[in-house]
Amino acid sequence: MQSVSPPPAAPSRRIGLAELFTGFLSLGLMSFGGALPFARRTIVDERKWLSADEFTDLLGLCQFLPGGNVINLSVAVGMRFRGVAGAFAGILGLIAGPTLVVVALGVLYAKTQGDPRVQHLFGGLAAAAAGLLVAMAVKVAKPLLRAPRTAAGIAALAFVAIAVLRVPLLTTMLVLTPVSIWLASRRRDTPASQRSAARDGGRS
């Protein structure tokens, strides 16, 4: 019997420097009150440069590195597709628009900072930013639901260490990152049938 050969894999999408620059330029100009929610929407939903799992993994790496998360993300995405030139295109696109806007708003705010209406405006923007961060946390957590107990345990330990015990972020990451990598590797090496049997046994 003649075997049927699998269909050829689809070629990887080639992303140009101009697309990286304009993508991160639009991200920088739209990122009011926090860039991470807009970063996921731009990179995963709109541009489809990365899958949800790839974005979550790359974001975890960027959070472990020094510097702003979105700045690191723009460099990492640019490096992934176009090397060093892509990294420069991503970071320049990300900071070009906001830099001009912040300079203009800084001049305007210096002249109107005593106005109560301006103070109320910034209070409302802070509340909106908090809501955006919550929405971002929910979306980023979705790919982790394949191992809900592990993800919840690591998240709880990180929260207690940072919010309750006041452990520095770097120390927390240095301790919890190897633990989470080890747990993820154990889950990857465990057959799916054993994982489902363990879950069924826990429910009974």
Secondary structure by P-SEA (a helix, b strand, c coil): cbbbbcccccccccccaaaaaaaaaaaaaacccccaaaaaaaaccccccccaaaaaaaaaaaaaccccaaaaaaaaaaaacccaaaaaaaaaaacaaaaaaaaaaaaaaaaccccaaaaaaaaaaaaaaaaaaaaaaaaaaccccccaaaaaaaaaaaaaacccccccaaaaaaaaaaaaaaaaaaaaaccaaaaaaaaaaaac
